[in-house]
Amino acid sequence: MRIDKFLKLARLVKRRSVAQEMISVGAVRINKRQVKPSSIVREGDIVEIAYTSRVIAIEALTADEALLKRKDAVPYKLIEEKRVNPEERPW
């Protein structure tokens, strides 16, 4: 599944366009590599997301679109969350 769609369906961002913008500025990585919005995320991948004041690392538990659309789905496992200075770019 595309990373921008995964972020939206996993409820990590509200809109896919926001996910695409975050990816374009380098705020999203898969397995420590910078990605494009069309990059594929697979089960077991480590995804790092830099928000304004925090950076989280998650492990994708599923990349099945039908499963992610269910409200009771568990799409990821939180590995790490750290606070960052909002004035600094964490990457």
C-alpha atoms as one frame of an Amber mdcrd trajectory, in Angstrom:
protein
   0.000   0.000   0.000   1.201   3.544  -0.711   2.660   5.306   2.329   0.404
   8.367   1.957  -2.684   6.154   1.942  -1.365   4.080   4.863  -0.860   7.203
   7.008  -4.426   8.313   6.288  -6.069   4.915   6.859  -4.001   4.289  10.004
  -5.323   7.617  11.313  -1.856   9.115  11.716  -2.879  12.132   9.602  -6.336
  13.500   8.854  -6.042  13.870   5.081  -4.024  12.160   2.378  -2.943  15.535
   0.996  -1.417  16.357   4.394   0.443  13.036   4.318   1.761  13.827   0.820
   2.968  17.242   1.978   4.722  15.752   5.035   6.420  13.186   2.829   7.507
  15.864   0.340   9.287  17.888   3.039  11.052  14.772   4.352   9.065  14.260
   7.557   8.316  10.580   6.824  10.767   7.712   6.466  10.408   3.986   5.937
  13.187   1.829   7.352  15.422   4.922   7.833  15.083   5.968   4.157  13.398
   9.069   2.797  10.401   8.174   0.646   8.010   9.499  -1.990   4.215   9.553
  -1.512   3.972   6.547  -3.852   6.465   4.421  -1.878   5.105   1.098  -0.707
   4.764   0.248   2.977   4.684  -3.435   3.887   3.875  -5.370   7.014   6.845
  -5.177   9.393   8.251  -1.898   8.015   9.392   0.740  10.511   7.846   4.112
   9.693   9.151   7.315  11.309   6.919  10.382  11.268   8.034  13.870  12.340
   5.204  16.058  13.563   5.662  19.650  14.725   6.681  18.850  18.302   7.304
  15.096  18.320   8.727  12.237  16.291   7.202   8.781  16.427   8.426   5.436
  15.145   5.880   2.720  14.420   5.911  -0.807  13.063   3.286  -1.429  10.388
   1.266  -4.461  11.469  -0.811  -4.638   8.306  -0.919  -3.029   4.890  -4.291
  -4.545   3.939  -6.618  -1.738   2.883  -9.827  -3.583   3.780  -8.545  -4.301
   7.275  -7.342  -0.720   7.787 -10.777   0.660   6.896 -12.333  -1.186   9.838
 -12.683   1.002  12.917 -11.436  -1.721  15.276  -8.284  -2.432  13.236  -4.856
  -2.172  14.874  -2.717  -0.879  11.990   0.563  -0.278  13.828   2.554  -0.733
  17.018   4.197   2.316  18.590   7.918   1.715  18.981   9.191   5.111  20.104
   7.914   8.623  20.694  10.154  11.547  21.499   9.551  15.251  21.971  11.503
  17.699  19.815  11.937  21.448  19.741   9.289  22.803  17.310  11.814  25.307
  15.928  14.214  22.568  14.813  13.711  20.163  11.934  14.073  16.692  13.429
  15.552  15.258  10.212
